[in-house]
């Protein structure tokens, strides 16, 4: 069984190696680390914007809800300004705002 000090030393060495690699990468000296640029979170949509997305598709609230895989009551709540979409629903609505027909394809 490893002694406590050996475990602490191993942890410290791993931490030190990780920090050294991060510093080298930040200075442009290390190119083997993968970097990813994440998109910004979608902006909140107003009730009017949600209605506009739905009306561009020329569908009822019930059909729109089916496209989004949510309840009709949720769509009604959003369109009345009582609730707000978040997470995956907000992302999907943001995509649909730019291209409403995309909901017909998925």
N, C-alpha and C positions, 0 to 999 in steps of 0.2 A: 504494500500500500504506500502511496506517495505521501511524503511528509507535507505538512501545511506550508512550510517555507518553499518547498519545491513547486507546489501548485501556484503559490503567489509569484514566484520567479517566472514560471512559464506564462502566467497571465500578463505579467509586466512586459515580458519580451514580445509577446504577441501584440500587445497594445502599442509598444514602442515601434515595432515593425510597421504596423498599420498607419501610425501617425507619420512616420518617416516617408512611407509611400505616398500619403496624401500631400505632404509638403512638396515632394519631388514632382508630383503631378501638377500641383498648383503653380509651380515655377516653370512648368513646361518641359521638364526633363524626363518625364515618364509618360510614355504614350500607350502603355498596355492596359491602362485602366479604362473601362467603358464609362462614358458619361451620357446621360439622357436628359434632354430638355423636356420638361412636362408642360402641357398646355395650362393656361390659366383656368381656374374654375369658371364655369359659365355664370353670367350675370343673372340676377333674379329677373323673372318675367312678370309683367303686370297682368292683371286679369284681362285687360283689353288685348294685350299681345297674345295671350293664350286663345282667346276667342278668334282673333285674326288668323292664327295658324289653323284652327279647326274650320273656319269658314272658307279659307282658301282650298281646303279639301272638299268642301261642300258636303259635309257629313254631320250627322246628329251627334249629340253628346255621347250617346250610348255607343255608337260606332267608333267615335274618337277614343273612347275609353278602352274599347277592345283593341284598337291599334297600339295603345300604350300599355296594355295588360294591367289596367287598373279599373276600379269601380266607376260607374257613372256618377255616383255621389261625390267621388273625389274630383272629377272634372267639374261638376256643378259648383263645388266648394271653391275651386281655383278661379272659375269664371265669375263668381260672385265676390271674390276678394276675401273670402273667409279663411282660405288656406293657401299655402304656397308650395309649389313643387320643390323637391330637393333631391339631392343625390342623383341616381340614375335617371329618374323622371325629368329632372331639370336639364340634364345633359341631352337626353333624347329630344326634349322640346326645343332646346337651343339649336340642335341640328335640324329639326323639322322647321324651325323658323326660317332658316336659310334656304331649305329645300323641302317644302311640305310633302311633295310626292314621295320622298324617301320612305315615309311611313307605309306607303302602299307596297313597297318592295320588300320589306322585312317581315 
